Amino acid sequence: MITPLGRNCEETFSNCSHGRSGIDYIQSFDTSGLPCHIGGEVSEAWIEKLENKDAQKYRKYSSRGLRLMQIATAEAAAQGGLSSIEDRHAIGVALGSHGENPKPQDMHHLHQFLDDNGNWDIQGLIKDGGYRYWNFFRRKPDVASSLLATAFDCRGPNLTIVSACAAGSQSIGEALRLIEDQQCKVMIAGGCDALLDIIGMAGFLLLKALSEKHPSPQAASRPFDRRRNGFVMSEAAGALILEEREHALARGATILGELKGYGASADAYRITDPHPKGLGAIIAMKSALNDAGVDIADIDYINAHGTSTSQNDLTETRAIRQIFGERADAIPVSSNKSMLGHSIAAAGAIECILSLMGINSSTILPTINQEFKDPKCNLDYVPNESRTKKHHTVLSNSFGFGGQNASLCISRYND
């Protein structure tokens, strides 16, 4: 992965385990006049240093999100020995991605070719110095998965998931299904987003969904805290190598964990708000548990969606209580977004990876900025400091705009 807190998995996990925040004042564009000035940015210097030659070759076609994803995938591919697999048709790609927002300067440049009568100067558009066709490619969500497949020579199934905050987890779940259906043996799965710009922020500002009041940028994302007042946008990418068990064993791959189950649902309620009773979230979590063949007693930790919005945090708490009953009080629940912000399509993939790393290191990451208890959010949110605790099975939640929900059940690998 690559996140506001690290250039790779180890660096990000280490910073999260120490309860650090990757949120700060936005440097990449001028936020003067906006009610929100903060976000989780990835250092451009990191990107420039980590991009390999293949990534640089496709750079003009690549969204910033894809540039991040190529870096994350290179780390995963090296760790998983992806290059040693001879049958490249056995490798597919499932990617959560939303493409790139148009830049204001590109929009302004484009409208120079529109006259006062509403007619477009097509010849002017296509001539040298007109509108660059690669701007079109960068905005198309499917281009990222295609270029990722090209860069890593993956000739199997290729799909793009465009489902807001659930996209990263859904890409992992749908990759699982493709392997189970014997469509391939290996999948690169994950998500990327880099929508932290004026166009990306504008809609959320109009919806009053972003945090605008906070004592400091680092204290702004406070899931489940009584004084939460909106989420913090960030950018990131996370990649996993999923592989059919026998195939992985036959080639001697290092197995980090097991993806046991996947559940998805739709609230079918409102485009911006989750169902107040968390019905869609309940269905997704129950489906993941059923798919995994585990009981509520088997879940040792829940990696919450935990956005720091009043609606999500309360709804998710209710949904967890509905499923786990009295046992809900005994299950640690924490939100990585308290430290990393909300990276939209990347979030579910990053949280899946951090959950795996937590299992393997017996570390439960904290929810930072827990200062003021909300009586309606009354679970064990692992406040402010990570916890050393051996745990085996995790439920990781992703609940997106439009009521799109996904849950993953992840466990320690036992050979």
C-alpha positions in Angstrom: 0.0 0.0 0.0 0.9 3.7 -0.2 -1.0 6.0 2.2 -0.6 9.4 3.8 1.1 7.6 6.7 3.6 5.5 4.7 5.3 4.5 1.4 4.5 0.8 2.0 2.7 -1.6 4.3 5.2 -1.8 7.1 5.6 2.0 7.3 1.9 2.6 7.3 1.2 -0.2 9.9 3.9 1.0 12.2 2.6 4.6 12.2 -1.0 3.4 12.7 0.2 1.1 15.6 1.6 4.2 17.3 -1.7 6.1 16.8 -0.3 8.7 14.4 -2.4 10.8 12.0 -1.7 11.3 8.3 -4.1 14.3 8.1 -2.8 17.8 7.6 -3.5 21.0 5.7 -3.8 20.5 2.0 -0.8 21.5 0.0 -1.6 20.3 -3.5 -4.1 23.1 -4.4 -5.3 26.4 -2.9 -8.2 25.9 -0.5 -8.8 29.6 0.2 -12.5 30.3 0.6 -13.4 26.7 1.2 -14.8 25.6 4.6 -12.5 22.6 4.6 -8.7 22.9 4.3 -7.5 19.5 5.4 -7.0 16.0 3.9 -4.7 13.0 3.8 -2.2 13.6 1.0 0.4 11.2 -0.2 3.8 12.9 -0.7 4.5 13.6 -4.4 8.2 13.0 -3.6 7.3 9.4 -2.5 5.4 8.8 -5.8 8.3 10.1 -7.9 10.8 8.0 -6.1 8.8 4.8 -6.1 7.4 4.8 -9.7 9.1 2.2 -11.8 9.8 2.4 -15.6 6.5 0.7 -16.6 4.5 3.2 -14.5 6.5 6.1 -16.1 5.8 4.7 -19.6 2.0 5.0 -19.1 2.1 8.1 -16.9 0.3 10.5 -19.3 -2.6 8.1 -19.5 -2.6 7.3 -15.7 -4.8 9.0 -13.1 -3.0 9.9 -9.9 -5.0 7.0 -8.3 -3.5 4.5 -10.8 0.0 5.9 -10.1 -0.5 5.1 -6.5 -2.0 1.7 -7.4 1.0 0.7 -9.5 3.3 1.4 -6.6 1.1 -0.6 -4.2 0.8 -3.5 -6.7 4.6 -3.6 -7.2 5.1 -4.1 -3.5 2.4 -6.9 -3.4 3.7 -8.5 -6.6 7.3 -8.6 -5.2 6.2 -10.0 -1.9 3.9 -12.6 -3.5 6.4 -13.7 -6.2 3.9 -12.8 -9.0 6.6 -12.8 -11.7 7.4 -16.5 -11.1 3.9 -17.6 -12.4 4.4 -18.8 -16.0 0.7 -19.0 -17.0 -0.2 -15.3 -17.2 -3.7 -16.2 -18.3 -4.3 -17.6 -14.8 -3.9 -14.1 -13.3 -6.7 -11.5 -13.3 -7.3 -8.0 -11.9 -10.2 -6.6 -9.8 -9.8 -3.0 -9.0 -11.9 -0.5 -7.1 -11.4 2.8 -8.9 -13.3 6.0 -9.9 -10.9 7.5 -12.4 -9.7 11.1 -12.1 -11.7 14.3 -11.7 -11.3 16.9 -14.4 -9.0 19.7 -13.5 -10.4 23.2 -13.5 -7.7 24.3 -15.9 -8.7 21.5 -18.3 -12.4 22.4 -18.1 -11.5 26.1 -18.8 -9.3 25.1 -21.7 -12.0 22.8 -23.2 -14.6 25.5 -23.2 -12.4 27.8 -25.3 -13.6 25.6 -28.2 -17.3 26.4 -27.6 -18.6 29.5 -29.3 -21.4 31.8 -28.1 -24.0 29.8 -30.1 -23.2 26.6 -28.3 -21.3 25.0 -31.2 -18.0 23.1 -30.7 -14.9 23.7 -32.8 -14.0 20.0 -33.5 -11.0 20.8 -35.6 -9.7 23.1 -32.9 -10.2 20.3 -30.3 -8.2 17.7 -32.2 -5.4 19.9 -33.6 -2.0 20.1 -31.8 -2.6 22.3 -28.8 -6.2 21.3 -28.6 -7.7 19.0 -26.0 -5.4 16.2 -25.1 -7.1 12.8 -25.6 -5.3 11.3 -22.5 -7.4 13.5 -20.3 -10.3 11.3 -21.5 -8.5 8.2 -20.5 -7.5 9.3 -17.1 -11.2 10.0 -16.2 -12.4 6.5 -17.3 -12.5 4.2 -14.3 -11.9 1.1 -16.4 -8.6 2.3 -17.8 -6.8 1.9 -14.5 -7.5 -1.9 -14.3 -6.6 -2.3 -18.0 -3.2 -0.5 -17.6 -2.6 -2.4 -14.3 -3.1 -5.6 -16.2 -0.7 -4.5 -18.9 2.0 -3.3 -16.5 1.9 -6.7 -14.6 1.1 -8.9 -17.5 -2.2 -10.3 -16.2 -4.2 -11.8 -19.0 -7.1 -13.3 -17.0 -10.4 -11.7 -16.0 -10.3 -7.9 -15.6 -12.9 -5.9 -13.9 -13.4 -2.5 -12.4 -15.7 -1.9 -9.4 -17.2 1.6 -9.1 -19.2 1.5 -5.8 -17.9 4.5 -3.8 -16.5 3.5 -0.4 -17.3 -0.2 -0.8 -15.3 -0.5 -4.0 -12.0 -1.7 -2.5 -13.7 -4.5 -0.4 -16.0 -5.4 -3.3 -13.1 -5.8 -5.6 -11.5 -8.3 -3.2 -14.8 -10.1 -2.7 -15.5 -10.4 -6.4 -11.9 -11.6 -7.0 -12.6 -14.3 -4.5 -15.7 -15.3 -6.5 -13.7 -15.6 -9.7 -11.1 -17.9 -8.1 -13.9 -20.0 -6.5 -15.6 -20.2 -9.9 -12.3 -21.5 -11.3 -12.0 -18.6 -13.8 -8.5 -18.0 -12.7 -5.9 -19.1 -10.0 -4.6 -15.7 -9.0 -6.0 -12.2 -8.7 -4.5 -8.7 -8.1 -7.3 -7.1 -6.0 -7.6 -3.8 -4.2 -8.5 -0.2 -4.7 -7.1 3.3 -5.4 -8.4 6.8 -5.3 -6.9 10.3 -5.5 -9.9 12.6 -5.5 -8.6 15.1 -3.1 -9.0 18.2 -5.3 -11.5 21.0 -5.7 -13.9 18.9 -7.9 -13.7 15.9 -5.6 -14.3 18.0 -2.5 -17.1 20.2 -3.9 -19.9 17.6 -3.8 -19.1 16.5 -0.3 -18.9 20.1 0.9 -22.3 20.8 -0.6 -23.6 17.8 1.4 -21.9 19.0 4.6 -20.2 15.6 4.8 -16.6 16.8 5.4 -15.2 17.9 8.8 -15.1 21.7 8.9 -14.6 22.2 12.7 -11.6 20.8 14.5 -8.9 21.9 16.9 -6.2 20.7 14.5 -6.1 18.6 11.3 -4.8 15.6 13.1 -7.8 15.7 15.5 -10.4 16.1 12.8 -11.2 12.5 12.0 -12.8 11.1 15.2 -15.0 8.1 14.5 -17.6 7.3 17.2 -16.6 10.3 19.2 -19.4 12.6 20.3 -17.8 15.7 18.7 -17.3 14.1 15.3 -18.6 16.4 12.5 -17.7 14.8 9.2 -15.1 12.7 7.4 -11.7 13.7 6.1 -10.9 12.9 2.5 -7.6 11.3 1.7 -5.8 9.5 -1.1 -4.2 6.1 -1.1 -3.9 2.7 -2.8 -3.9 -0.9 -1.5 -3.2 -4.2 -3.4 -3.5 -7.8 -2.4 -2.5 -11.0 -4.2 -5.3 -13.5 -3.8 -4.5 -17.1 -4.8 -6.2 -20.5 -4.8 -4.7 -22.4 -1.9 -3.3 -25.4 -3.7 -1.8 -23.2 -6.4 -0.1 -21.1 -3.8 1.2 -24.2 -2.0 2.5 -25.8 -5.2 4.7 -22.8 -6.0 5.9 -22.3 -2.4 4.2 -18.9 -2.0 4.3 -17.3 1.5 0.7 -17.3 2.7 -0.2 -14.3 4.9 -3.8 -15.2 5.7 -7.1 -16.6 4.5 -10.0 -14.7 2.9 -12.8 -16.9 4.3 -16.0 -15.0 3.3 -17.6 -12.1 1.5 -20.9 -10.4 1.7 -22.5 -7.5 -0.2 -25.8 -5.7 -0.2 -27.6 -2.5 -1.0 -29.6 -0.4 1.4 -32.1 0.6 -1.4 -32.8 3.6 0.8 -31.3 7.0 0.0 -28.4 8.0 -2.3 -26.6 9.9 0.5 -27.7 8.4 3.8 -27.4 4.8 5.2 -30.5 3.1 6.3 -31.0 4.3 9.9 -31.4 0.8 11.2 -28.4 -0.4 9.3 -30.4 -3.1 7.4 -28.0 -3.2 4.4 -24.9 -3.3 6.8 -26.6 -6.2 8.7 -27.2 -8.2 5.5 -23.6 -7.7 4.3 -22.0 -8.7 7.6 -24.4 -11.7 8.0 -23.6 -12.8 4.4 -19.9 -12.6 5.0 -20.2 -14.7 8.2 -22.4 -17.3 6.4 -20.1 -17.4 3.4 -17.1 -18.0 5.7 -18.9 -20.6 7.7 -18.1 -19.0 11.0 -20.3 -18.1 14.0 -20.5 -14.8 15.8 -18.4 -16.3 18.6 -15.5 -16.8 16.2 -15.1 -13.0 15.4 -12.3 -11.6 17.5 -12.1 -8.1 16.1 -14.1 -5.8 13.7 -12.3 -3.3 11.5 -15.1 -0.8 11.2 -16.0 1.4 8.3 -16.0 4.2 10.9 -16.1 7.4 8.8 -16.5 10.0 11.6 -19.9 11.0 10.4 -22.8 11.0 12.8 -25.0 8.8 10.5 -22.4 6.1 9.7 -21.0 5.6 13.1 -24.3 5.3 14.8 -25.7 3.1 12.1 -22.7 0.8 12.1 -22.9 0.5 15.9 -26.5 -0.5 15.8 -25.8 -3.0 13.0 -23.0 -4.7 15.0 -25.3 -4.8 18.1 -28.1 -6.3 16.1 -25.9 -9.2 14.8 -23.7 -9.9 17.8 -26.1 -9.1 20.7 -24.5 -9.3 24.1 -21.3 -10.5 22.6 -20.8 -7.1 20.9 -19.5 -5.6 24.1 -16.6 -8.1 24.1 -15.4 -7.5 20.6 -12.8 -4.8 19.9 -14.0 -2.4 17.1 -11.7 0.2 15.6 -11.5 2.6 12.7 -8.3 3.0 10.6 -9.9 6.2 9.1 -9.2 8.0 12.4 -5.6 8.0 11.3 -5.7 7.7 7.5 -8.8 9.6 6.6 -11.2 8.2 4.0 -9.6 7.2 0.8 -12.9 6.1 -0.8 -12.2 3.2 -3.2 -8.9 2.4 -1.6 -10.2 2.3 2.0 -11.6 -1.3 2.0 -8.4 -2.7 0.5 -6.1 -0.9 2.9 -8.3 -1.9 5.9 -8.2 -5.5 4.7 -4.4 -5.4 4.6 -4.1 -3.7 8.0 -6.4 -6.4 9.4 -4.1 -9.1 8.1 -1.0 -7.4 9.4 -2.8 -7.1 12.8 -3.6 -10.8 12.9 0.0 -11.7 12.1 1.5 -9.3 14.7 -1.3 -9.8 17.4 -1.9 -6.0 17.2 -5.3 -4.4 17.2 -5.0 -0.9 15.8 -6.6 2.0 17.7 -9.3 4.5 17.0 -7.6 7.8 17.8 -9.2 11.1 18.8 -11.5 9.3 21.3 -12.1 12.1 23.8 -15.8 12.5 24.3 -17.9 9.4 24.7 -21.1 9.2 22.7 -23.7 7.3 24.7 -25.2 6.0 21.5 -21.9 4.7 20.2 -21.1 2.4 23.1 -18.8 -0.4 21.9 -15.1 -1.0 22.6 -13.5 1.2 20.0 -9.9 0.6 21.2 -9.5 4.2 22.2 -6.3 6.1 21.3 -3.7 3.3 21.8 -3.2 0.0 19.9 -3.7 -3.2 21.8 -1.6 -6.3 21.9 -4.0 -9.2 21.6 -3.8 -12.5 19.7 -6.8 -12.8 17.4 -7.7 -15.2 14.7 -10.7 -14.0 12.7 -11.7 -10.5 11.7 -14.7 -8.9 10.0 -13.8 -5.8 7.9 -16.6 -3.5 6.9 -17.0 -1.0 4.0 -20.3 0.9 3.6 -20.5 3.3 0.7 -22.5 6.3 -0.6 -25.7 5.1 -2.3 -26.1 2.3 0.3 -23.5 -0.1 -1.2 -22.2 -2.4 1.4 -19.4 -5.0 1.6 -18.0 -7.1 4.4 -14.9 -9.4 4.3 -14.1 -12.2 6.8 -10.4 -12.6 7.1 -8.5 -15.1 9.3 -5.1 -16.3 10.3 -3.8 -19.0 7.9 -3.5 -22.5 9.4 -1.8 -25.0 7.1 
